[in-house]
Amino acid sequence: MSTQTDQPITDQQKKEQEQYTNLINSLPTRWEIELEFVQSLSNIPYVNYLAQNNYFNDENFINYLNYLQYWTQPEYSKFLVYPNCLHILKLLQDENFRKNIINQDFMNLLMNDMVKRWQSNANDQDETKDKEETKEVSEVKINGTS
């Protein structure tokens, strides 16, 4: 067995080591990858794509979806930009949902339902904002500073 002698590191080796370190540091972490994937579940056509490509027939993938449920915990969910992805993640735990999402009509129904929820939430937020503004105006008038 041969041993390597201690030789000084060349400039080229230093440069290569620095490039390697920069590459490693630029790669996303597991947490970032999982965050991105969980959020991608809010894209219903993507979930349909997963079904069409038989991902939902892979037991390892199903186990991965189950594992990802840790994102429902507040200490993780606070990082989600698309919280609806948690609803889809929950639905994906159900075998019937996984079988049905491949159907175009089912996918469209789910997408339309999501849009209605968003519109309803937006309307609720607008109504809440209007009520708050009305209350502020009323308080100003009551205090005699209008």
Secondary structure as the mmCIF struct_conf table of DSSP 4:
data_model
#
loop_
_struct_conf.conf_type_id
_struct_conf.id
_struct_conf.beg_label_comp_id
_struct_conf.beg_label_asym_id
_struct_conf.beg_label_seq_id
_struct_conf.end_label_comp_id
_struct_conf.end_label_asym_id
_struct_conf.end_label_seq_id
HELX_LH_PP_P HELX_LH_PP_P1 PRO A 8 THR A 10
HELX_RH_AL_P HELX_RH_AL_P1 ASP A 11 SER A 26
BEND BEND1 LEU A 27 LEU A 27
HELX_LH_PP_P HELX_LH_PP_P2 PRO A 28 THR A 29
HELX_RH_AL_P HELX_RH_AL_P2 ARG A 30 SER A 40
TURN_TY1_P TURN_TY1_P1 LEU A 41 SER A 42
HELX_RH_AL_P HELX_RH_AL_P3 ILE A 44 GLN A 52
TURN_TY1_P TURN_TY1_P2 ASN A 53 ASN A 54
HELX_RH_3T_P HELX_RH_3T_P1 TYR A 55 ASN A 57
HELX_RH_AL_P HELX_RH_AL_P4 GLU A 59 TYR A 67
HELX_RH_3T_P HELX_RH_3T_P2 LEU A 68 THR A 72
BEND BEND2 GLN A 73 GLN A 73
HELX_RH_AL_P HELX_RH_AL_P5 PRO A 74 SER A 77
TURN_TY1_P TURN_TY1_P3 LYS A 78 PHE A 79
BEND BEND3 VAL A 81 VAL A 81
TURN_TY1_P TURN_TY1_P4 PRO A 83 PRO A 83
HELX_RH_AL_P HELX_RH_AL_P6 ASN A 84 LEU A 91
TURN_TY1_P TURN_TY1_P5 LEU A 92 GLN A 93
BEND BEND4 ASP A 94 ASP A 94
HELX_RH_AL_P HELX_RH_AL_P7 GLU A 95 ASN A 100
TURN_TY1_P TURN_TY1_P6 ILE A 101 ILE A 102
BEND BEND5 ASN A 103 ASN A 103
HELX_RH_AL_P HELX_RH_AL_P8 GLN A 104 ILE A 142
TURN_TY1_P TURN_TY1_P7 ASN A 143 GLY A 144
#
